[in-house]
Amino acid sequence: MLQIPLYSAEGKPTGHVDIDPAVLGGRIRARLLKQAIVMYQANRRQNTSATKSRSMVEGSTRKLYRQKGTGNARAGSIRTNIRRGGGNAFAKGPQNYDQGMNKKMRRLARNSAILAKIHDEEVVVVESLGLNGASTKRLVSLLRAIGADRGCVVAVDQFNRDALLSARNLPKTELGPLAELNAYDVLRRRKLVMTRPAFEALAAGVGSPAGSGR
């Protein structure tokens, strides 16, 4: 069994909670983790870079001057790629970088990421966030007390509007339901903070990462 530090809603250590590594796949699958991270990053690309071809640039298609008798080299359209302001010979257009991954692989990748964080002692569990309404100050105080104020992702058991409003203005801090947590979210932040209900759902094998970052 793996032990994870447990804190109260005030940020005071109260013990630890145990989780069976088998629930998280038993081992860290590095190749699957890399595949998942590449997928999430690729699906975040905007795909907007482009250059103009000869057909897109402004200018006439008329031949610049007659073919013979001028002493000049042969020349065609002013929009050709060898002339200043002409179009690109091999113009680049928007590309589709989207990648996919099935639900079972996404879930296994997320669990491997959490297992890696547990081995690195970068996971903490709190009894609750202790919020009675939206309060960024209260959340900052809790994160500072448990050593997660330099960047973390906070996983809750279900959507919580007060918690979301409290965290949305904090730099390097993300908050969301466990079911929406994915491998990329887990690894890109320094700490993983889970509420007690979210941890119990994870230990019971409930909650799959949603979507593929599209």
N, C-alpha and C positions, 0 to 999 in steps of 0.2 A: 504493500500500500504506500501511496505517496501522501505526504503531509503538506498542507497549505496553511499559512498563517491566517488566523481569524481575528477580526477586529470588531469592536462595537461601533455603533453609529456615531460615537464621539471620537473614534480613531484610537481607542485604547486596546491593546492586545488582550484577548480573552482566551486564547488557546489555539487550537488548530483543527482542521477538518481533514478527513481522509478520502482518497479516491483511488479506485482500482485502475492501474494503467491499462488493463484489458478493455475498459470502457472507452479509452481513447485510442484504441488500436494496438496497444501493447508495445509499440516501438515508433520511432520517428522515421517517417518515410521521406527522405531528403529529395529523391527524384520526383515524387509526386508533389512535394511542396514547391519545388522549382517550377514544375509545369503549371501549378495553380497560380503562382505569383506572376509568371509570364502572361498567363491568360488574363488575369485581372488588370495588369498594366496595359496590355495590348488593347483591351476593350475600353480603356479610358482615353485612348488616343482620339484626337478630334478629326483626323483625316481631312484637313482642309487645305493643306499645302498644294499649290498648283502653279504651273507656268503656262504661258500662251504659246500655242502652235502658230504656224503660218496663217491658218484660217481665222485665228482669233485677233491678231494684231490689226491696227488700223492702217489703211493704205490701199492704193489701187493695185489691181492685178495686171495692169497694162505693162507690156514689155517696155523697158526703159528706153531703148533705141533699137534701130534695126540690127539684124543679125550680122550683116557684112558691110564692108566699105567704110567703117568709121576708124579702123585701126585699134579699137578697144577690144578688150576681151569680151566674149559673149556674156550677156546679162539678161536675166528674165525679170521676175517681179521684184519690186522694192521690198517686199515682205519676206524675202528669202532669208534663211538663217545666217548667211555669211555677211549680211549688211547690218549696220548699226540700227537698232530699233526693230529689227526683223524678229520673226517668231523662232522658237526653238525647234530644232530638227526632230528631237525626241521629247516632246513636251510632257511634263509630269502632271498627272491629274490625281484627284482624290482616290485613295485605295481603301479597300476593305480589310482591316486588320483583325476583325472579330474572330475570336476563338471560342470554342465551347467545351464544356466538361459536364459529365452527367452528375446527378445529385449524389450518388454514392461516393464518387471520387471527391467532390467538393466537401462533403461532410468528413471524409477521411483526412483530407488535407487540413481542414480546420482543426480537427482533433490532434493531428500531428503537430500543428503549430502551437496549440495549447500545451501539449505534452512537452515540447521543447522549452516553452516558457516556464513550466513547472520545474524542469530540471535546472534551469538557470536561476531559479528562485525569484522570478519576476511576476508571480501571480499572488494576489491577495484576495481574501473574501471578507466582505463586511456584512454585518447582520442586516443593515439597511442603510440607505443614504440619509435617513433622518431629516427628510424635507417635509415641512408643513407649508406647502406652497413653493413657488419658484424663488430660489435664493442662491445666486452665484456665490456670494460671500460664504454661505454655509457649506457649499460643496467644495470651495477652495480650501476652507479650513480642514475639512475631512481628508481631502487628497494630500494636503501638506502633512497632516498627522501620520498618514500611513506611507509617506514617502513616494507618492505618485504624482506630485505636482509638476514634475519636469516633462510630463508627457505620458498619457495613458489612454486606454480604451476601456470604457465602463460598460459592462454587460448587465442588463436587468432582465427579469423574467418576462416582462410584457411592456408594451408601450406606456410610458409615463410622461405626460405633458409637462409636469412641474420639473422633473429631472432634465428633460430635453431643453427647456427654457433656461435652466440653471447652467447647463454645460455648453450651450451653443456659442457663447462669446469667449470661451476659454481657448487660448492657443494650444495646439498639440493635444487637445483632449476631444475624444469622440465618445458618444453615448448612444446606445441603441439596444433593442431586444436581442437576446441570445440567438434567436432563430435567424436574425439578419447578420450575425457575425460571421465573417469568413477569414480564411487564412491570411489574406493580405492585411485586413484590419488588425489582426492579432500581432503580426510581426512588425508592422511599420511603426508601432508605438513602443515606448520603453517598458511600460507596465500594463498588465491586464488586471482589472479590478472587477470582481463579480459580486453581486448581492447574494445573500444566502439562498433565496428562492431560485435564482438563476443557476447557482452552483448545484443545487439539488436536482434541477432539471437536467443539467449536463451529466451529473453522476448517474442519473436514471436513463440516460441515452435519449433524452427528448430534445427536439429542436435541430433542424437542419439548416445549413447556410442557404440563404435565398439568392437566386439569380447567379449570373456569371459576370457581374460588373458592367453589363452593357448600359 
